Amino acid sequence: MKWNLLNRNNMKKLSTKFWRVWINDKGESCQSIHSLVGYKQSVFAEGAAPIWSAMHYSDSAKLITLILMPGEIGEWHENPVPQWIIPLRGRWSVETMDGVIVEMGPGDISFGGDQGTNNQQGHRSWAVGEIPAELLLIQVKGHPPWNPCA
């Protein structure tokens, strides 16, 4: 029982980290770690026990899968619309205009919000290693709240 009470207090501070691609004042794309917050214990599905959850988006979305092949480096481009990118298999890297390169794999999350960069340069990405990178994209209408990690 004591363990449960202690964890309830810690769960209220829980956040889910993600890499965010964004545009700075110079019109260059950048990457930084942000977090999704607002977890509370509630019934997620009727008949189920309460679990910790947080609603981060509630509008329409498109689901798309991409496969990046090993050895192919994509040209510089912007994300076509705001989108969440979740690696399902393999690993991939994203380079932004500020020179930051982030490698991600299953369990990582990225948000592509670099629409409107200088010369529509945005970022470039590629599969890392010898196997294809399989990505799940969730295209949305808006950006998540600005919440950088310290």
Backbone bond lengths (Angstrom), bond angles and torsions (degrees), N, CA, C in turn:
res aa  C-N    CA-C-N  psi(-1)  N-CA   C-N-CA  omega(-1)  CA-C   N-CA-C  phi
1 M - - - 1.455 - - 1.529 110.30 -
2 K 1.328 116.67 -44.16 1.466 120.23 -179.72 1.526 110.63 -60.24
3 W 1.353 116.54 -42.32 1.460 121.29 178.86 1.529 110.22 -57.53
4 N 1.313 117.16 -42.97 1.460 122.19 -178.88 1.524 111.50 -62.94
5 L 1.328 118.13 -43.16 1.464 121.33 179.69 1.525 111.53 -65.69
6 L 1.328 117.24 -41.11 1.462 120.65 178.65 1.522 110.81 -63.76
7 N 1.328 116.13 -41.66 1.453 119.50 -178.43 1.521 112.82 -70.38
8 R 1.302 118.44 -29.96 1.465 120.81 176.40 1.524 110.78 -60.40
9 N 1.331 116.87 -41.61 1.469 119.72 178.09 1.523 111.28 -66.66
10 N 1.331 117.33 -40.47 1.457 120.87 179.28 1.527 111.50 -68.48
11 M 1.321 117.66 -35.83 1.464 121.24 -177.98 1.521 111.70 -64.03
12 K 1.322 118.16 -30.68 1.459 120.72 178.96 1.526 111.29 -65.75
13 K 1.326 116.66 -20.16 1.467 122.15 178.73 1.528 112.04 -96.05
14 L 1.337 117.22 -1.48 1.458 122.09 -176.30 1.531 111.19 -60.84
15 S 1.323 115.66 142.60 1.459 120.58 172.72 1.518 108.63 -140.99
16 T 1.318 116.46 151.77 1.453 122.54 175.25 1.516 107.26 -105.61
17 K 1.319 116.52 119.00 1.467 122.02 -176.45 1.526 110.93 -81.58
18 F 1.334 115.64 146.20 1.456 120.68 173.93 1.521 109.65 -150.99
19 W 1.338 116.09 153.31 1.464 121.74 174.11 1.513 108.18 -82.49
20 R 1.318 116.89 132.25 1.455 121.53 -179.86 1.527 109.58 -116.01
21 V 1.328 116.94 124.38 1.462 122.71 172.21 1.520 106.51 -93.71
22 W 1.347 116.86 124.35 1.461 121.80 -173.67 1.520 109.41 -144.09
23 I 1.322 117.13 175.78 1.471 122.28 -177.27 1.521 109.63 -113.01
24 N 1.347 116.20 130.28 1.466 120.06 177.59 1.528 111.16 -86.15
25 D 1.331 117.66 -177.25 1.471 122.43 -177.08 1.523 113.34 -63.54
26 K 1.335 117.69 -20.22 1.465 122.00 180.00 1.526 112.09 -88.94
27 G 1.342 116.68 -1.36 1.458 120.40 -178.12 1.515 112.98 82.51
28 E 1.341 117.38 16.49 1.455 122.19 179.38 1.524 109.69 -98.49
29 S 1.328 115.66 146.72 1.454 119.19 175.53 1.523 109.54 -78.72
30 C 1.330 115.89 147.17 1.467 123.85 -179.51 1.523 107.53 -140.54
31 Q 1.350 116.53 167.72 1.458 121.67 174.92 1.519 109.14 -133.13
32 S 1.321 116.30 139.72 1.455 121.09 174.19 1.525 108.87 -154.53
33 I 1.326 114.36 158.19 1.470 120.73 179.21 1.529 109.35 -79.74
34 H 1.330 115.74 131.77 1.459 122.61 175.52 1.523 107.85 -126.69
35 S 1.316 116.92 177.87 1.459 119.01 179.62 1.522 111.79 -141.11
36 L 1.322 114.07 148.86 1.455 122.33 171.79 1.520 106.30 -98.62
37 V 1.323 117.28 130.60 1.466 122.05 -175.81 1.528 109.88 -128.43
38 G 1.316 116.59 -175.94 1.461 121.16 175.34 1.512 114.02 98.29
39 Y 1.318 118.36 23.60 1.459 120.72 -179.63 1.519 110.92 -69.96
40 K 1.329 114.95 139.61 1.461 120.90 174.99 1.521 107.45 -146.55
41 Q 1.310 115.65 156.47 1.454 119.71 179.64 1.518 108.78 -83.85
42 S 1.334 115.61 124.68 1.450 120.69 -179.12 1.521 109.41 -155.69
43 V 1.319 115.78 168.62 1.460 120.96 176.77 1.528 107.35 -83.63
44 F 1.315 116.11 114.06 1.466 122.37 -177.93 1.523 111.71 -81.88
45 A 1.327 116.43 -36.73 1.465 121.92 179.79 1.521 108.38 -135.29
46 E 1.314 115.87 134.73 1.464 120.81 -177.74 1.519 110.63 -53.81
47 G 1.314 115.90 131.44 1.456 121.61 180.00 1.517 113.93 90.64
48 A 1.324 117.82 -11.28 1.468 121.30 179.99 1.522 109.97 -93.44
49 A 1.314 115.63 157.49 1.466 120.77 176.43 1.530 109.10 -69.40
50 P 1.331 118.70 154.11 1.461 121.08 177.56 1.533 111.61 -59.98
51 I 1.326 116.21 141.03 1.458 122.35 176.06 1.526 108.65 -134.23
52 W 1.328 116.73 166.43 1.462 121.47 178.39 1.524 108.69 -82.27
53 S 1.322 116.84 125.03 1.462 120.80 -179.63 1.524 109.58 -149.73
54 A 1.318 115.30 165.20 1.462 121.80 176.11 1.526 108.23 -149.27
55 M 1.311 117.01 135.39 1.466 122.22 177.37 1.526 107.13 -89.54
56 H 1.334 117.12 121.58 1.458 121.02 -177.88 1.524 112.65 -111.28
57 Y 1.330 116.97 -15.40 1.465 120.80 -178.97 1.511 107.69 -161.08
58 S 1.330 116.94 137.25 1.465 118.30 -177.25 1.519 113.35 -138.09
59 D 1.335 117.30 25.43 1.461 121.09 177.55 1.533 108.53 -106.09
60 S 1.328 117.90 -172.99 1.460 120.64 179.71 1.528 110.58 -74.36
61 A 1.331 115.26 156.86 1.461 121.42 -178.96 1.523 109.68 -148.92
62 K 1.338 116.28 160.03 1.464 122.96 173.47 1.521 107.91 -114.47
63 L 1.329 116.65 139.33 1.455 122.29 174.91 1.513 109.17 -105.74
64 I 1.333 116.53 129.21 1.460 122.65 -178.49 1.523 107.66 -136.51
65 T 1.322 117.83 142.96 1.463 120.71 172.22 1.523 108.78 -113.28
66 L 1.326 115.29 142.55 1.460 122.66 177.40 1.519 108.98 -126.36
67 I 1.316 116.45 151.92 1.455 121.50 172.95 1.521 107.39 -126.57
68 L 1.344 115.88 119.38 1.459 122.08 175.82 1.523 107.62 -97.79
69 M 1.328 116.82 125.67 1.455 121.40 -176.64 1.523 111.15 -87.36
70 P 1.337 117.47 143.34 1.465 120.90 178.41 1.531 111.04 -57.55
71 G 1.315 116.24 140.51 1.459 121.52 176.91 1.509 115.25 87.42
72 E 1.320 118.24 -10.97 1.464 121.30 179.46 1.518 109.33 -100.81
73 I 1.337 116.84 121.95 1.461 121.11 176.47 1.517 107.55 -105.14
74 G 1.324 115.82 122.78 1.459 120.58 -178.22 1.528 111.93 -67.48
75 E 1.318 116.15 152.46 1.459 121.78 174.83 1.525 109.23 -70.30
76 W 1.324 116.23 161.75 1.462 120.72 175.65 1.525 108.56 -63.55
77 H 1.319 116.39 133.62 1.462 121.92 -178.66 1.520 108.97 -161.66
78 E 1.311 116.80 162.69 1.461 122.23 173.21 1.520 109.28 -94.71
79 N 1.321 116.98 155.48 1.455 119.72 167.48 1.527 106.48 -61.85
80 P 1.328 118.58 134.67 1.466 119.80 -175.33 1.529 113.30 -63.64
81 V 1.312 116.61 -33.87 1.469 124.45 177.40 1.523 106.55 -147.47
82 P 1.332 118.72 166.09 1.466 118.59 173.46 1.529 109.31 -56.86
83 Q 1.333 116.27 131.82 1.463 118.57 -177.32 1.521 111.91 -154.58
84 W 1.321 114.02 145.15 1.459 122.32 172.40 1.513 106.84 -88.40
85 I 1.337 117.80 138.27 1.459 122.61 178.73 1.523 107.34 -123.93
86 I 1.334 115.92 122.54 1.457 121.88 -176.44 1.529 108.29 -125.09
87 P 1.335 117.50 113.01 1.466 119.80 177.13 1.527 110.74 -67.17
88 L 1.330 116.50 128.44 1.465 121.31 178.30 1.520 111.64 -96.18
89 R 1.346 116.30 -42.16 1.466 122.66 179.18 1.518 108.33 -143.87
90 G 1.302 115.65 151.86 1.457 120.36 179.45 1.525 111.01 74.57
91 R 1.334 115.20 -172.59 1.464 121.21 -178.81 1.524 108.00 -130.79
92 W 1.336 115.62 152.63 1.461 120.39 177.89 1.522 109.35 -142.96
93 S 1.328 115.39 158.47 1.460 121.18 177.05 1.515 109.33 -122.66
94 V 1.346 114.98 149.21 1.462 122.59 176.30 1.522 107.41 -126.36
95 E 1.334 116.78 127.87 1.467 122.29 174.86 1.518 108.53 -111.99
96 T 1.334 116.31 127.99 1.457 120.91 177.50 1.526 109.51 -103.16
97 M 1.323 115.46 170.10 1.462 121.86 -174.15 1.527 113.55 -62.07
98 D 1.330 117.65 -22.36 1.466 120.88 178.75 1.524 112.57 -80.95
99 G 1.348 116.91 2.68 1.459 121.44 177.37 1.514 114.86 90.37
100 V 1.328 118.13 -2.19 1.461 121.09 179.87 1.526 109.26 -76.99
101 I 1.333 115.82 131.45 1.459 122.44 175.38 1.524 107.46 -118.03
102 V 1.325 115.91 126.05 1.462 121.72 179.57 1.522 107.95 -119.89
103 E 1.338 116.30 128.54 1.460 122.03 175.13 1.522 108.47 -99.94
104 M 1.328 116.42 134.34 1.463 121.70 -177.90 1.517 110.52 -134.25
105 G 1.320 114.86 157.08 1.454 121.83 176.96 1.516 109.32 -148.22
106 P 1.336 117.08 -170.42 1.462 120.18 179.90 1.530 111.09 -52.45
107 G 1.318 115.63 134.75 1.460 121.67 -176.96 1.520 113.03 99.25
108 D 1.341 117.25 -14.28 1.464 121.39 177.30 1.522 109.64 -96.58
109 I 1.323 116.33 159.63 1.460 122.64 178.45 1.516 108.02 -136.55
110 S 1.335 116.52 140.37 1.461 121.66 175.48 1.527 108.25 -129.04
111 F 1.331 116.15 147.39 1.467 120.31 173.32 1.522 107.96 -117.28
112 G 1.317 116.93 122.83 1.462 122.66 -179.37 1.516 110.76 -94.92
113 G 1.335 115.86 101.59 1.461 120.82 -179.42 1.512 111.66 -126.87
114 D 1.340 117.18 41.90 1.467 120.23 -175.32 1.533 113.14 -101.84
115 Q 1.311 117.40 31.35 1.460 120.56 177.82 1.542 108.70 -71.92
116 G 1.336 117.43 130.08 1.461 121.34 176.94 1.518 114.66 96.37
117 T 1.333 119.06 24.23 1.468 120.87 177.48 1.527 110.59 -75.41
118 N 1.342 115.79 167.39 1.469 120.96 174.78 1.527 109.45 -57.67
119 N 1.314 116.53 128.69 1.476 122.60 178.63 1.527 113.15 55.85
120 Q 1.316 117.00 22.35 1.467 123.36 -178.77 1.525 111.43 50.46
121 Q 1.339 115.76 37.96 1.461 120.94 -177.95 1.525 111.40 -75.35
122 G 1.315 118.40 -46.14 1.464 122.09 174.87 1.513 115.35 62.64
123 H 1.321 116.51 -101.02 1.457 122.66 -174.39 1.521 108.89 -154.35
124 R 1.322 116.03 174.49 1.465 120.88 168.65 1.520 107.65 -137.40
125 S 1.317 116.07 156.30 1.463 119.31 -175.87 1.523 109.70 -145.63
126 W 1.360 114.54 161.30 1.453 120.20 -178.12 1.519 110.04 -160.72
127 A 1.346 115.06 158.90 1.467 121.03 174.19 1.524 108.06 -74.54
128 V 1.323 115.72 144.02 1.462 122.15 177.50 1.524 108.07 -107.86
129 G 1.313 117.53 130.84 1.460 120.86 177.42 1.513 112.31 94.66
130 E 1.324 114.46 -159.94 1.471 121.58 -171.79 1.525 114.11 -99.53
131 I 1.335 118.07 -3.83 1.465 119.11 -178.59 1.533 109.28 -117.35
132 P 1.330 117.40 152.99 1.465 119.90 178.30 1.527 111.58 -61.51
133 A 1.315 115.66 151.65 1.465 121.88 173.43 1.524 107.30 -98.73
134 E 1.317 116.45 119.72 1.461 121.84 178.34 1.521 107.86 -100.06
135 L 1.334 116.43 122.74 1.463 122.10 -174.34 1.519 110.64 -119.85
136 L 1.323 116.07 140.90 1.458 122.79 171.93 1.522 106.98 -103.91
137 L 1.328 117.06 122.87 1.462 122.31 177.16 1.523 108.51 -107.39
138 I 1.318 115.29 135.40 1.460 121.53 174.40 1.519 105.62 -119.96
139 Q 1.329 115.78 102.73 1.462 121.08 -177.90 1.521 109.74 -85.12
140 V 1.341 114.88 129.70 1.459 121.66 -174.67 1.527 110.08 -126.92
141 K 1.324 116.45 172.21 1.465 120.92 -178.10 1.518 113.36 -86.06
142 G 1.324 117.93 -23.89 1.462 119.40 -174.29 1.513 113.03 -139.56
143 H 1.304 114.58 174.95 1.452 123.23 -178.85 1.535 110.36 -92.89
144 P 1.345 117.24 150.40 1.461 119.35 175.41 1.527 110.15 -71.43
145 P 1.322 117.89 165.21 1.475 119.83 177.49 1.536 110.58 -57.34
146 W 1.325 116.02 147.65 1.467 121.68 177.59 1.521 107.51 -74.73
147 N 1.328 117.15 112.18 1.461 120.52 -175.34 1.535 110.23 -147.09
148 P 1.365 117.02 68.93 1.464 118.97 -178.23 1.520 111.77 -67.47
149 C 1.318 115.25 148.10 1.466 121.02 175.98 1.521 108.60 -83.43
150 A 1.312 115.60 150.29 1.467 120.50 -178.30 1.508 111.32 -71.11
